[in-house]
Amino acid sequence: MNKKVVDAKKVLESIRGGLSDTARMETYGLSSRGLQSLFQKLVSAL
């Protein structure tokens, strides 16, 4: 399976900008599981 590389700054901007999870998944080509993993990685980076 190929791992996606997503720019954390762009994701944070999308969160701050109010982009829905569904739109975020479409924008970054993520599944619901991938989005959950992304959020976990962002939280653990804090």
mmJSON file of the N, C-alpha and C atoms, coordinates in Angstrom:
{"data_MODEL":{"atom_site":{
"group_PDB":["ATOM","ATOM","ATOM","ATOM","ATOM","ATOM","ATOM","ATOM","ATOM","ATOM","ATOM","ATOM","ATOM","ATOM","ATOM","ATOM","ATOM","ATOM","ATOM","ATOM","ATOM","ATOM","ATOM","ATOM","ATOM","ATOM","ATOM","ATOM","ATOM","ATOM","ATOM","ATOM","ATOM","ATOM","ATOM","ATOM","ATOM","ATOM","ATOM","ATOM","ATOM","ATOM","ATOM","ATOM","ATOM","ATOM","ATOM","ATOM","ATOM","ATOM","ATOM","ATOM","ATOM","ATOM","ATOM","ATOM","ATOM","ATOM","ATOM","ATOM","ATOM","ATOM","ATOM","ATOM","ATOM","ATOM","ATOM","ATOM","ATOM","ATOM","ATOM","ATOM","ATOM","ATOM","ATOM","ATOM","ATOM","ATOM","ATOM","ATOM","ATOM","ATOM","ATOM","ATOM","ATOM","ATOM","ATOM","ATOM","ATOM","ATOM","ATOM","ATOM","ATOM","ATOM","ATOM","ATOM","ATOM","ATOM","ATOM","ATOM","ATOM","ATOM","ATOM","ATOM","ATOM","ATOM","ATOM","ATOM","ATOM","ATOM","ATOM","ATOM","ATOM","ATOM","ATOM","ATOM","ATOM","ATOM","ATOM","ATOM","ATOM","ATOM","ATOM","ATOM","ATOM","ATOM","ATOM","ATOM","ATOM","ATOM","ATOM","ATOM","ATOM","ATOM","ATOM","ATOM","ATOM","ATOM"],
"id":[1,2,3,4,5,6,7,8,9,10,11,12,13,14,15,16,17,18,19,20,21,22,23,24,25,26,27,28,29,30,31,32,33,34,35,36,37,38,39,40,41,42,43,44,45,46,47,48,49,50,51,52,53,54,55,56,57,58,59,60,61,62,63,64,65,66,67,68,69,70,71,72,73,74,75,76,77,78,79,80,81,82,83,84,85,86,87,88,89,90,91,92,93,94,95,96,97,98,99,100,101,102,103,104,105,106,107,108,109,110,111,112,113,114,115,116,117,118,119,120,121,122,123,124,125,126,127,128,129,130,131,132,133,134,135,136,137,138],
"type_symbol":["N","C","C","N","C","C","N","C","C","N","C","C","N","C","C","N","C","C","N","C","C","N","C","C","N","C","C","N","C","C","N","C","C","N","C","C","N","C","C","N","C","C","N","C","C","N","C","C","N","C","C","N","C","C","N","C","C","N","C","C","N","C","C","N","C","C","N","C","C","N","C","C","N","C","C","N","C","C","N","C","C","N","C","C","N","C","C","N","C","C","N","C","C","N","C","C","N","C","C","N","C","C","N","C","C","N","C","C","N","C","C","N","C","C","N","C","C","N","C","C","N","C","C","N","C","C","N","C","C","N","C","C","N","C","C","N","C","C"],
"label_atom_id":["N","CA","C","N","CA","C","N","CA","C","N","CA","C","N","CA","C","N","CA","C","N","CA","C","N","CA","C","N","CA","C","N","CA","C","N","CA","C","N","CA","C","N","CA","C","N","CA","C","N","CA","C","N","CA","C","N","CA","C","N","CA","C","N","CA","C","N","CA","C","N","CA","C","N","CA","C","N","CA","C","N","CA","C","N","CA","C","N","CA","C","N","CA","C","N","CA","C","N","CA","C","N","CA","C","N","CA","C","N","CA","C","N","CA","C","N","CA","C","N","CA","C","N","CA","C","N","CA","C","N","CA","C","N","CA","C","N","CA","C","N","CA","C","N","CA","C","N","CA","C","N","CA","C","N","CA","C","N","CA","C"],
"label_alt_id":[null,null,null,null,null,null,null,null,null,null,null,null,null,null,null,null,null,null,null,null,null,null,null,null,null,null,null,null,null,null,null,null,null,null,null,null,null,null,null,null,null,null,null,null,null,null,null,null,null,null,null,null,null,null,null,null,null,null,null,null,null,null,null,null,null,null,null,null,null,null,null,null,null,null,null,null,null,null,null,null,null,null,null,null,null,null,null,null,null,null,null,null,null,null,null,null,null,null,null,null,null,null,null,null,null,null,null,null,null,null,null,null,null,null,null,null,null,null,null,null,null,null,null,null,null,null,null,null,null,null,null,null,null,null,null,null,null,null],
"label_comp_id":["MET","MET","MET","ASN","ASN","ASN","LYS","LYS","LYS","LYS","LYS","LYS","VAL","VAL","VAL","VAL","VAL","VAL","ASP","ASP","ASP","ALA","ALA","ALA","LYS","LYS","LYS","LYS","LYS","LYS","VAL","VAL","VAL","LEU","LEU","LEU","GLU","GLU","GLU","SER","SER","SER","ILE","ILE","ILE","ARG","ARG","ARG","GLY","GLY","GLY","GLY","GLY","GLY","LEU","LEU","LEU","SER","SER","SER","ASP","ASP","ASP","THR","THR","THR","ALA","ALA","ALA","ARG","ARG","ARG","MET","MET","MET","GLU","GLU","GLU","THR","THR","THR","TYR","TYR","TYR","GLY","GLY","GLY","LEU","LEU","LEU","SER","SER","SER","SER","SER","SER","ARG","ARG","ARG","GLY","GLY","GLY","LEU","LEU","LEU","GLN","GLN","GLN","SER","SER","SER","LEU","LEU","LEU","PHE","PHE","PHE","GLN","GLN","GLN","LYS","LYS","LYS","LEU","LEU","LEU","VAL","VAL","VAL","SER","SER","SER","ALA","ALA","ALA","LEU","LEU","LEU"],
"label_asym_id":["A","A","A","A","A","A","A","A","A","A","A","A","A","A","A","A","A","A","A","A","A","A","A","A","A","A","A","A","A","A","A","A","A","A","A","A","A","A","A","A","A","A","A","A","A","A","A","A","A","A","A","A","A","A","A","A","A","A","A","A","A","A","A","A","A","A","A","A","A","A","A","A","A","A","A","A","A","A","A","A","A","A","A","A","A","A","A","A","A","A","A","A","A","A","A","A","A","A","A","A","A","A","A","A","A","A","A","A","A","A","A","A","A","A","A","A","A","A","A","A","A","A","A","A","A","A","A","A","A","A","A","A","A","A","A","A","A","A"],
"label_entity_id":["1","1","1","1","1","1","1","1","1","1","1","1","1","1","1","1","1","1","1","1","1","1","1","1","1","1","1","1","1","1","1","1","1","1","1","1","1","1","1","1","1","1","1","1","1","1","1","1","1","1","1","1","1","1","1","1","1","1","1","1","1","1","1","1","1","1","1","1","1","1","1","1","1","1","1","1","1","1","1","1","1","1","1","1","1","1","1","1","1","1","1","1","1","1","1","1","1","1","1","1","1","1","1","1","1","1","1","1","1","1","1","1","1","1","1","1","1","1","1","1","1","1","1","1","1","1","1","1","1","1","1","1","1","1","1","1","1","1"],
"label_seq_id":[1,1,1,2,2,2,3,3,3,4,4,4,5,5,5,6,6,6,7,7,7,8,8,8,9,9,9,10,10,10,11,11,11,12,12,12,13,13,13,14,14,14,15,15,15,16,16,16,17,17,17,18,18,18,19,19,19,20,20,20,21,21,21,22,22,22,23,23,23,24,24,24,25,25,25,26,26,26,27,27,27,28,28,28,29,29,29,30,30,30,31,31,31,32,32,32,33,33,33,34,34,34,35,35,35,36,36,36,37,37,37,38,38,38,39,39,39,40,40,40,41,41,41,42,42,42,43,43,43,44,44,44,45,45,45,46,46,46],
"pdbx_PDB_ins_code":[null,null,null,null,null,null,null,null,null,null,null,null,null,null,null,null,null,null,null,null,null,null,null,null,null,null,null,null,null,null,null,null,null,null,null,null,null,null,null,null,null,null,null,null,null,null,null,null,null,null,null,null,null,null,null,null,null,null,null,null,null,null,null,null,null,null,null,null,null,null,null,null,null,null,null,null,null,null,null,null,null,null,null,null,null,null,null,null,null,null,null,null,null,null,null,null,null,null,null,null,null,null,null,null,null,null,null,null,null,null,null,null,null,null,null,null,null,null,null,null,null,null,null,null,null,null,null,null,null,null,null,null,null,null,null,null,null,null],
"Cartn_x":[0.836,0.0,0.881,0.535,1.294,0.82,1.771,1.423,1.347,0.348,0.192,1.046,1.593,2.321,1.439,1.101,0.199,0.928,0.815,1.441,0.657,1.282,0.62,0.113,0.864,0.428,-0.867,-0.968,-2.18,-3.368,-3.127,-4.212,-4.678,-3.74,-4.109,-4.877,-4.479,-5.216,-6.643,-6.8,-8.137,-8.993,-8.374,-9.114,-9.535,-8.593,-8.902,-9.914,-9.884,-10.796,-12.189,-12.398,-13.725,-14.089,-13.113,-13.379,-13.92,-14.959,-15.553,-14.617,-14.83,-14.016,-14.182,-15.405,-15.667,-14.894,-14.933,-14.201,-12.699,-12.254,-10.823,-10.379,-11.213,-10.889,-10.797,-11.698,-11.664,-10.447,-10.159,-9.036,-7.706,-7.507,-6.226,-6.238,-7.349,-7.443,-7.332,-7.999,-7.909,-9.202,-9.067,-10.224,-10.561,-11.657,-11.99,-10.923,-10.395,-9.315,-8.046,-7.752,-6.586,-6.707,-7.918,-8.157,-7.971,-8.473,-8.312,-6.828,-6.079,-4.645,-3.94,-4.342,-3.762,-4.001,-5.234,-5.548,-4.721,-4.565,-3.765,-2.318,-1.783,-0.399,-0.243,-1.238,-1.192,-1.223,-2.096,-2.212,-0.925,-0.339,0.879,2.082,1.983,3.076,3.058,1.985,1.877,2.768],
"Cartn_y":[-1.18,0.0,1.243,2.21,3.464,4.421,5.02,6.027,7.377,8.15,9.496,10.457,11.438,12.499,13.735,14.236,15.376,16.489,17.705,18.87,19.251,19.107,19.363,20.802,21.759,23.152,23.362,22.726,22.859,22.206,21.077,20.415,21.298,21.862,22.75,23.964,24.505,25.629,25.212,23.989,23.512,23.314,22.898,22.74,24.111,25.029,26.388,27.088,26.769,27.389,26.793,25.723,25.152,24.134,23.619,22.597,21.345,20.763,19.564,18.371,17.365,16.155,15.508,15.498,14.904,15.642,16.957,17.756,17.562,17.44,17.231,15.878,14.866,13.541,13.589,14.306,14.431,15.229,16.316,17.19,16.449,15.668,15.0,13.535,13.056,11.681,10.661,10.934,10.065,9.296,8.112,7.354,7.858,7.39,7.794,7.303,6.126,5.588,6.43,6.864,7.704,9.055,9.613,10.897,10.75,9.67,9.414,9.288,8.592,8.433,9.789,10.601,11.941,12.767,12.742,13.482,12.972,11.669,11.105,11.568,11.617,12.078,13.55,14.354,15.78,15.995,15.271,15.411,14.973,13.875,13.402,14.296,15.114,16.029,17.267,17.459,18.643,18.558],
"Cartn_z":[0.0,0.0,0.0,-0.808,-0.865,0.213,0.902,1.903,1.23,1.598,1.061,1.879,1.211,1.885,1.83,3.018,3.117,3.859,3.346,3.968,5.226,6.392,7.668,7.768,7.247,7.313,6.532,5.377,4.571,5.265,5.907,6.641,7.789,8.528,9.632,9.13,7.986,7.4,7.055,6.541,6.185,7.429,8.531,9.789,10.302,10.336,10.805,9.906,8.634,7.676,7.68,8.435,8.559,7.497,6.773,5.759,6.456,5.91,6.519,6.351,7.167,7.066,5.698,5.189,3.876,2.795,2.829,1.842,2.004,3.24,3.5,2.944,3.099,2.571,1.046,0.411,-1.05,-1.503,-0.815,-1.184,-1.129,-0.075,0.127,-0.276,-0.829,-1.299,-0.181,0.94,2.112,2.336,2.887,3.35,4.752,5.306,6.673,7.647,7.385,8.226,8.074,6.861,6.62,7.292,7.286,7.946,9.453,10.004,11.43,11.787,10.965,11.186,11.114,10.161,10.018,11.278,11.797,13.021,14.203,14.308,15.405,15.309,14.098,13.92,14.237,13.868,14.189,15.699,16.389,17.846,18.528,18.086,18.752,18.439,17.403,17.073,17.969,18.709,19.58,20.741],
"occupancy":[1.0,1.0,1.0,1.0,1.0,1.0,1.0,1.0,1.0,1.0,1.0,1.0,1.0,1.0,1.0,1.0,1.0,1.0,1.0,1.0,1.0,1.0,1.0,1.0,1.0,1.0,1.0,1.0,1.0,1.0,1.0,1.0,1.0,1.0,1.0,1.0,1.0,1.0,1.0,1.0,1.0,1.0,1.0,1.0,1.0,1.0,1.0,1.0,1.0,1.0,1.0,1.0,1.0,1.0,1.0,1.0,1.0,1.0,1.0,1.0,1.0,1.0,1.0,1.0,1.0,1.0,1.0,1.0,1.0,1.0,1.0,1.0,1.0,1.0,1.0,1.0,1.0,1.0,1.0,1.0,1.0,1.0,1.0,1.0,1.0,1.0,1.0,1.0,1.0,1.0,1.0,1.0,1.0,1.0,1.0,1.0,1.0,1.0,1.0,1.0,1.0,1.0,1.0,1.0,1.0,1.0,1.0,1.0,1.0,1.0,1.0,1.0,1.0,1.0,1.0,1.0,1.0,1.0,1.0,1.0,1.0,1.0,1.0,1.0,1.0,1.0,1.0,1.0,1.0,1.0,1.0,1.0,1.0,1.0,1.0,1.0,1.0,1.0],
"B_iso_or_equiv":[0.0,0.0,0.0,0.0,0.0,0.0,0.0,0.0,0.0,0.0,0.0,0.0,0.0,0.0,0.0,0.0,0.0,0.0,0.0,0.0,0.0,0.0,0.0,0.0,0.0,0.0,0.0,0.0,0.0,0.0,0.0,0.0,0.0,0.0,0.0,0.0,0.0,0.0,0.0,0.0,0.0,0.0,0.0,0.0,0.0,0.0,0.0,0.0,0.0,0.0,0.0,0.0,0.0,0.0,0.0,0.0,0.0,0.0,0.0,0.0,0.0,0.0,0.0,0.0,0.0,0.0,0.0,0.0,0.0,0.0,0.0,0.0,0.0,0.0,0.0,0.0,0.0,0.0,0.0,0.0,0.0,0.0,0.0,0.0,0.0,0.0,0.0,0.0,0.0,0.0,0.0,0.0,0.0,0.0,0.0,0.0,0.0,0.0,0.0,0.0,0.0,0.0,0.0,0.0,0.0,0.0,0.0,0.0,0.0,0.0,0.0,0.0,0.0,0.0,0.0,0.0,0.0,0.0,0.0,0.0,0.0,0.0,0.0,0.0,0.0,0.0,0.0,0.0,0.0,0.0,0.0,0.0,0.0,0.0,0.0,0.0,0.0,0.0],
"pdbx_formal_charge":[null,null,null,null,null,null,null,null,null,null,null,null,null,null,null,null,null,null,null,null,null,null,null,null,null,null,null,null,null,null,null,null,null,null,null,null,null,null,null,null,null,null,null,null,null,null,null,null,null,null,null,null,null,null,null,null,null,null,null,null,null,null,null,null,null,null,null,null,null,null,null,null,null,null,null,null,null,null,null,null,null,null,null,null,null,null,null,null,null,null,null,null,null,null,null,null,null,null,null,null,null,null,null,null,null,null,null,null,null,null,null,null,null,null,null,null,null,null,null,null,null,null,null,null,null,null,null,null,null,null,null,null,null,null,null,null,null,null],
"auth_seq_id":[1,1,1,2,2,2,3,3,3,4,4,4,5,5,5,6,6,6,7,7,7,8,8,8,9,9,9,10,10,10,11,11,11,12,12,12,13,13,13,14,14,14,15,15,15,16,16,16,17,17,17,18,18,18,19,19,19,20,20,20,21,21,21,22,22,22,23,23,23,24,24,24,25,25,25,26,26,26,27,27,27,28,28,28,29,29,29,30,30,30,31,31,31,32,32,32,33,33,33,34,34,34,35,35,35,36,36,36,37,37,37,38,38,38,39,39,39,40,40,40,41,41,41,42,42,42,43,43,43,44,44,44,45,45,45,46,46,46],
"auth_comp_id":["MET","MET","MET","ASN","ASN","ASN","LYS","LYS","LYS","LYS","LYS","LYS","VAL","VAL","VAL","VAL","VAL","VAL","ASP","ASP","ASP","ALA","ALA","ALA","LYS","LYS","LYS","LYS","LYS","LYS","VAL","VAL","VAL","LEU","LEU","LEU","GLU","GLU","GLU","SER","SER","SER","ILE","ILE","ILE","ARG","ARG","ARG","GLY","GLY","GLY","GLY","GLY","GLY","LEU","LEU","LEU","SER","SER","SER","ASP","ASP","ASP","THR","THR","THR","ALA","ALA","ALA","ARG","ARG","ARG","MET","MET","MET","GLU","GLU","GLU","THR","THR","THR","TYR","TYR","TYR","GLY","GLY","GLY","LEU","LEU","LEU","SER","SER","SER","SER","SER","SER","ARG","ARG","ARG","GLY","GLY","GLY","LEU","LEU","LEU","GLN","GLN","GLN","SER","SER","SER","LEU","LEU","LEU","PHE","PHE","PHE","GLN","GLN","GLN","LYS","LYS","LYS","LEU","LEU","LEU","VAL","VAL","VAL","SER","SER","SER","ALA","ALA","ALA","LEU","LEU","LEU"],
"auth_asym_id":["A","A","A","A","A","A","A","A","A","A","A","A","A","A","A","A","A","A","A","A","A","A","A","A","A","A","A","A","A","A","A","A","A","A","A","A","A","A","A","A","A","A","A","A","A","A","A","A","A","A","A","A","A","A","A","A","A","A","A","A","A","A","A","A","A","A","A","A","A","A","A","A","A","A","A","A","A","A","A","A","A","A","A","A","A","A","A","A","A","A","A","A","A","A","A","A","A","A","A","A","A","A","A","A","A","A","A","A","A","A","A","A","A","A","A","A","A","A","A","A","A","A","A","A","A","A","A","A","A","A","A","A","A","A","A","A","A","A"],
"auth_atom_id":["N","CA","C","N","CA","C","N","CA","C","N","CA","C","N","CA","C","N","CA","C","N","CA","C","N","CA","C","N","CA","C","N","CA","C","N","CA","C","N","CA","C","N","CA","C","N","CA","C","N","CA","C","N","CA","C","N","CA","C","N","CA","C","N","CA","C","N","CA","C","N","CA","C","N","CA","C","N","CA","C","N","CA","C","N","CA","C","N","CA","C","N","CA","C","N","CA","C","N","CA","C","N","CA","C","N","CA","C","N","CA","C","N","CA","C","N","CA","C","N","CA","C","N","CA","C","N","CA","C","N","CA","C","N","CA","C","N","CA","C","N","CA","C","N","CA","C","N","CA","C","N","CA","C","N","CA","C","N","CA","C"],
"pdbx_PDB_model_num":[1,1,1,1,1,1,1,1,1,1,1,1,1,1,1,1,1,1,1,1,1,1,1,1,1,1,1,1,1,1,1,1,1,1,1,1,1,1,1,1,1,1,1,1,1,1,1,1,1,1,1,1,1,1,1,1,1,1,1,1,1,1,1,1,1,1,1,1,1,1,1,1,1,1,1,1,1,1,1,1,1,1,1,1,1,1,1,1,1,1,1,1,1,1,1,1,1,1,1,1,1,1,1,1,1,1,1,1,1,1,1,1,1,1,1,1,1,1,1,1,1,1,1,1,1,1,1,1,1,1,1,1,1,1,1,1,1,1]
}}}
